[in-house]
Amino acid sequence: MKPGSIKVAQHEGVFVIKMEGDVRLTLCLSFDSFIESMFSQSDFKSVVFDLTDAEAIDSTTLGLMAKISINGKAKQFDDPIVISRNPSITRLLVTMGFEDIFQIVRDADIALGGELPLEIEQEDADENAVRDKVLEAHRTLMNLNENNKITFKELVQSLEEQQ
């Protein structure tokens, strides 16, 4: 599998977040920092996730994606669009309950003109900061539905005990 990367672009308040390869928790702190700065933009309107080149996405990253939708909804924005052509990723999104907080589509016409200008780089972080972000992401997923509560209960309890 190709190592994961997250690339971003913004045009007139619409943020495009493109995930490629095997996207893992190693990017969680820098991705969360990007999320905070994205929501602080005065012209923020919406988010489009392009997962067409994603091979796998871990649950921490999914929790941060859910955070974007939940925070956007709280600010009266439309649900983000997720473009996914990979049946296993689409199935994962549906299993996690993402169809309730995202518009999941197979194709979309997004013209950005070439490469996305910014790649989110992995931040160096201590173990506690990563654990806290993983915990936050999984709590977010647990709040989506009963199945997620059951799936992530033991992990969340274990992380809470380590705090």
matplotlib code that plots the C-alpha trace (Angstrom):
import matplotlib.pyplot as plt

x = [0.0, 1.1, 1.9, -1.0, -1.1, -3.7, -3.7, -5.9, -7.1, -9.6, -11.5, -14.1, -14.7, -15.0, -12.2, -11.2, -9.5, -7.9, -6.7, -4.4, -2.9, -3.1, -4.2, -3.3, -3.2, 0.3, -1.3, -4.0, -2.4, -1.6, -5.0, -6.8, -4.7, -5.8, -9.5, -9.3, -7.7, -10.2, -13.2, -11.6, -11.6, -14.2, -15.2, -15.7, -18.7, -18.3, -16.0, -15.5, -13.5, -11.9, -11.2, -10.8, -7.1, -7.4, -6.6, -7.4, -8.5, -8.1, -10.7, -8.9, -9.0, -12.6, -13.3, -11.7, -13.7, -16.9, -15.7, -15.7, -19.3, -20.6, -18.8, -20.1, -23.7, -23.5, -22.6, -25.5, -23.4, -24.4, -23.2, -19.8, -19.5, -17.4, -16.3, -15.6, -15.2, -13.6, -16.4, -14.6, -14.1, -17.7, -18.8, -16.7, -18.2, -21.8, -21.0, -19.7, -23.0, -21.4, -24.4, -26.2, -23.6, -22.1, -23.3, -21.5, -21.2, -19.2, -18.3, -18.2, -17.1, -14.3, -12.1, -9.1, -6.6, -3.8, -2.2, -3.6, -1.4, -0.9, 0.0, -0.5, 2.8, 3.1, 3.7, 6.2, 4.2, 4.4, 2.6, 0.0, -1.0, -1.6, -3.5, -5.7, -6.5, -7.2, -9.5, -11.4, -11.8, -13.2, -15.6, -16.9, -17.4, -19.1, -21.6, -22.7, -24.6, -25.0, -22.9, -19.9, -20.5, -20.1, -17.2, -15.0, -16.1, -13.1, -10.6, -12.0, -12.0, -8.4, -7.3, -9.1, -7.3, -4.0, -4.7]
y = [0.0, 3.5, 5.7, 8.0, 11.7, 14.5, 17.3, 20.4, 23.3, 26.0, 28.1, 30.7, 29.1, 25.5, 23.3, 20.1, 17.5, 14.7, 11.6, 9.3, 5.9, 4.4, 7.3, 6.7, 8.4, 9.6, 12.7, 13.2, 16.1, 18.1, 17.2, 18.4, 21.7, 22.1, 21.6, 24.3, 26.8, 25.9, 26.6, 29.9, 31.2, 33.9, 32.7, 29.0, 27.5, 23.7, 20.7, 18.1, 15.0, 13.3, 9.7, 8.4, 7.7, 6.4, 2.8, 2.7, 5.2, 4.4, 5.1, 8.1, 9.8, 8.9, 10.4, 13.7, 13.6, 13.2, 16.2, 18.4, 17.4, 17.8, 21.2, 22.4, 21.3, 23.2, 26.3, 25.7, 24.5, 21.8, 18.2, 17.7, 15.7, 12.5, 11.2, 7.5, 5.0, 2.3, -0.1, -1.2, 2.5, 3.3, 0.3, 1.4, 4.9, 3.5, 1.0, 3.9, 5.8, 8.5, 8.5, 10.4, 13.2, 13.3, 13.2, 10.1, 10.1, 8.1, 10.9, 14.7, 17.4, 19.3, 21.4, 22.7, 22.8, 20.5, 19.5, 20.5, 23.2, 22.1, 18.8, 18.3, 17.3, 14.9, 16.8, 15.6, 15.0, 13.4, 10.2, 12.0, 14.4, 11.6, 9.5, 12.5, 13.1, 9.4, 9.4, 12.5, 11.0, 7.7, 9.5, 11.3, 8.1, 6.5, 9.4, 8.6, 5.4, 2.4, 0.1, 2.5, 2.7, -1.1, -1.2, 1.4, 1.1, -1.0, 1.1, 4.3, 2.8, 1.7, 5.2, 6.9, 4.7, 5.7, 9.4]
z = [0.0, -0.8, 2.3, 3.2, 2.4, 2.8, 0.3, 0.5, -1.6, -1.1, -3.6, -2.7, 0.7, -0.6, 0.9, -1.0, 1.1, -1.0, 0.8, -0.9, -0.1, 3.4, 5.6, 9.2, 12.6, 12.0, 10.3, 13.0, 14.9, 11.7, 10.2, 13.3, 13.2, 9.6, 10.6, 13.2, 10.8, 8.1, 10.4, 11.4, 7.7, 7.3, 3.9, 4.8, 3.0, 2.6, 2.4, -0.3, 0.5, -2.5, -1.5, -5.1, -4.5, -0.9, -0.3, 3.4, 6.1, 9.8, 12.4, 13.9, 10.5, 10.1, 13.5, 12.4, 9.2, 11.3, 13.4, 10.3, 9.5, 13.0, 13.5, 10.1, 10.9, 14.2, 12.2, 9.8, 6.8, 4.5, 5.0, 3.3, 0.1, 0.1, -3.3, -3.1, -5.9, -3.8, -2.8, 0.4, 1.5, 0.7, 2.7, 5.6, 5.5, 5.4, 8.2, 10.4, 9.8, 7.5, 5.2, 8.0, 8.1, 4.6, 1.0, -0.3, -4.1, -6.6, -8.9, -8.8, -11.1, -9.2, -11.4, -9.4, -12.2, -11.5, -8.2, -4.8, -3.5, 0.1, 1.6, 5.3, 6.8, 9.8, 13.0, 15.6, 18.7, 22.1, 22.8, 25.1, 22.4, 19.9, 22.4, 23.3, 19.6, 19.0, 22.0, 20.8, 17.3, 18.6, 21.0, 17.9, 16.1, 19.1, 19.2, 15.6, 16.3, 18.6, 16.5, 16.8, 20.6, 20.8, 18.3, 20.0, 23.7, 24.8, 22.9, 24.4, 27.9, 27.4, 26.2, 29.1, 31.6, 30.1, 30.6]

ax = plt.figure().add_subplot(projection="3d")
ax.plot(x, y, z, "-o")
ax.set_aspect("equal")
plt.show()
